Amino acid sequence: MSTRRKARRQNNRGGRPRLLSEEVEARLVAASRTGVAVELAAEMAGISRTSFLRWMAEGRAEVEAREAGEEPDPEAEEYAALFVKVRTARATAAARAMANIRRVADGGIVTKVTTRQFRDSVTGEIVTETVEDRTSPDWRADAWYLERQHREQYGKDAVVAVEITGLGGPAGDDDQPVDLSALADRLDKSLFAVEYPPELEDGSVIDAEVVD
């Protein structure tokens, strides 16, 4: 038996009421599935942060012990089950959030659907038209992802030196590192400074009679 298991058994002796009921476990898993912080998950379940972290630590120790080939400890079964369920729930929340970030980065999210009718000036027929407004790709979502998932290369504390040289020319000793923050600001302004023709902005129909 591992040292961690022995310590856990000694700490659990005392006959205090059990807090980890089925209802508490369900609340913890449900809260974790939303991706809230540990403190908030504990509050939603009506327990202390300390109790939640202790249960998770004991569950993790049991899971790791089993993975290492040790015999399962029946007294730790409920903690191991809680740890696995919460771990899966938080991973699900992270995957869902990442999918939303990718959608923002790629653009194309429908924000408005407008359906209208007008009379075609040539045929005289009533035409029904549906117009969808969609978001543009947002590079800042990609930047957020890289900054947090690849901190060593793209984090705020990472040392990045990019040299700008002449076309096809060798880099010289006088080349200076690029101010990435300023470059990002200029790119941001450029991306959102695109102007479209008025007829595309207001969605009006050219040479058509609108039917009330």
C-alpha positions in Angstrom: 0.0 0.0 0.0 1.3 3.5 -0.9 2.3 6.1 1.7 -0.4 8.4 0.3 -3.1 5.8 0.9 -2.0 5.3 4.5 -2.0 9.0 5.2 -5.4 9.3 3.7 -6.9 6.5 5.8 -5.5 8.0 9.0 -6.9 11.5 8.1 -10.4 10.1 7.4 -10.8 8.5 10.8 -12.9 10.5 13.3 -16.5 9.6 12.5 -17.5 13.0 11.1 -20.6 13.1 8.9 -19.9 12.4 5.2 -20.2 15.4 3.0 -19.7 13.7 -0.3 -23.3 12.7 -1.0 -24.7 11.8 -4.4 -26.4 15.2 -4.6 -23.1 17.0 -3.8 -21.2 15.0 -6.4 -23.8 15.7 -9.1 -23.6 19.5 -8.3 -19.9 19.4 -8.5 -19.8 17.6 -11.8 -22.6 19.9 -13.3 -20.7 23.0 -12.2 -17.4 21.7 -13.5 -19.1 21.0 -16.8 -19.8 24.7 -17.2 -16.1 25.5 -16.7 -16.4 27.7 -13.6 -13.6 28.1 -11.1 -13.1 25.5 -8.3 -14.3 28.0 -5.7 -17.5 28.6 -7.5 -18.1 24.9 -8.1 -17.7 24.3 -4.4 -20.1 27.1 -3.5 -22.7 25.7 -6.0 -22.4 22.3 -4.3 -22.7 23.8 -0.8 -19.2 22.7 0.4 -16.0 24.5 1.1 -13.2 24.9 -1.4 -10.9 23.0 1.0 -13.1 19.9 1.1 -13.4 19.9 -2.7 -9.7 20.1 -3.2 -9.0 17.4 -0.6 -11.5 15.0 -2.3 -9.9 15.7 -5.7 -6.4 15.1 -4.3 -7.4 11.8 -2.7 -9.2 10.8 -5.9 -6.2 11.6 -8.0 -3.9 9.7 -5.7 -6.1 6.6 -5.9 -6.4 6.8 -9.7 -2.6 7.2 -10.1 -2.1 4.3 -7.6 -4.4 2.1 -9.7 -2.7 3.1 -12.9 0.6 2.1 -11.3 -0.6 -1.4 -10.7 -1.7 -1.2 -7.0 -4.8 -2.9 -5.8 -7.9 -0.6 -5.6 -8.7 0.8 -2.2 -12.5 0.4 -1.5 -12.4 3.4 0.9 -11.2 5.7 -1.9 -13.6 4.5 -4.6 -16.0 7.5 -4.3 -13.1 10.0 -4.4 -11.6 8.3 -7.5 -15.0 8.3 -9.2 -15.4 12.0 -8.3 -12.0 12.9 -9.6 -12.6 11.1 -13.0 -16.0 12.7 -13.4 -14.9 16.2 -12.6 -11.8 15.8 -14.8 -13.9 14.8 -17.7 -16.4 17.5 -17.1 -13.7 20.2 -17.0 -12.1 18.8 -20.2 -15.5 19.0 -21.9 -15.9 22.6 -20.9 -12.5 23.4 -22.2 -13.1 21.7 -25.5 -16.4 23.6 -25.9 -14.8 26.9 -25.1 -12.0 26.2 -27.6 -14.5 25.4 -30.3 -16.2 28.7 -29.7 -12.8 30.5 -29.9 -12.1 28.7 -33.2 -15.5 29.9 -34.6 -14.7 33.5 -33.7 -11.3 33.2 -35.3 -12.6 31.7 -38.5 -15.6 34.0 -38.7 -18.9 33.2 -40.5 -21.1 33.2 -37.4 -24.6 34.2 -38.3 -25.6 37.3 -36.3 -28.8 38.4 -38.1 -31.2 36.9 -40.6 -33.5 39.3 -42.5 -36.2 38.1 -44.8 -38.0 40.5 -47.1 -40.2 40.6 -50.2 -40.0 42.8 -53.3 -41.4 43.0 -56.7 -39.0 42.3 -59.5 -39.0 45.3 -61.9 -38.6 43.1 -64.9 -40.9 40.1 -64.4 -43.3 41.8 -61.9 -43.2 38.7 -59.7 -43.0 38.9 -55.9 -39.5 37.7 -54.8 -38.6 36.5 -51.3 -35.0 37.2 -50.3 -33.2 36.1 -47.1 -30.1 37.9 -46.1 -27.7 36.7 -43.4 -25.2 38.9 -41.6 -22.1 37.0 -40.6 -19.0 37.9 -38.5 -15.7 38.5 -40.1 -12.6 36.4 -39.1 -11.0 37.8 -36.0 -7.2 37.2 -35.8 -7.2 38.2 -32.1 -8.9 34.9 -31.2 -6.0 33.1 -32.7 -3.6 35.3 -30.9 -5.3 34.6 -27.6 -5.1 30.8 -28.3 -1.4 30.9 -29.2 -0.5 33.1 -26.2 -2.0 30.7 -23.7 -1.4 27.3 -25.3 2.1 28.0 -26.6 3.5 30.4 -24.0 7.1 29.6 -24.7 6.9 30.8 -28.2 4.0 33.3 -28.1 3.4 34.2 -24.5 3.7 37.8 -23.3 7.0 37.0 -21.5 8.5 35.2 -24.5 11.5 36.8 -26.1 10.7 37.1 -29.8 13.1 38.9 -32.2 11.9 39.3 -35.8 14.3 40.9 -38.3 13.0 42.8 -41.3 15.5 43.0 -44.1 15.5 44.0 -47.7 13.9 41.7 -50.3 16.3 38.8 -50.7 19.1 40.6 -48.8 21.0 39.3 -45.9 20.2 40.4 -42.4 22.5 43.1 -41.2 23.9 43.9 -37.8 21.8 47.1 -37.6 18.5 45.2 -37.9 16.2 46.0 -34.9 13.6 43.7 -33.3 10.0 44.4 -34.4 7.7 46.0 -31.9 5.0 43.3 -32.0 2.5 45.2 -30.0 2.6 48.2 -32.4 2.5 45.8 -35.3 -0.6 44.1 -33.9 -2.3 47.5 -33.3 -1.6 48.5 -36.9 -2.9 45.2 -38.2 -6.0 45.5 -36.1 -6.8 49.0 -37.5 -6.2 47.8 -41.0 -8.5 44.8 -40.7 -11.3 46.9 -39.4 -10.8 49.9 -41.7 -12.2 48.1 -44.7 -15.1 50.0 -46.3 -17.8 48.5 -48.4 -20.1 50.1 -51.0 -23.3 51.6 -49.4 -25.5 49.1 -51.1 -23.8 46.3 -49.4 -23.8 48.0 -46.0 -27.5 48.7 -45.9 -28.6 45.7 -47.8 -30.8 47.7 -50.2 -32.0 46.3 -53.4 -31.1 48.0 -56.6 -33.9 48.8 -59.1 -36.7 47.1 -57.3 -40.0 48.0 -55.8 -40.4 47.1 -52.1 -43.8 45.6 -51.3 -45.2 46.8 -48.0 
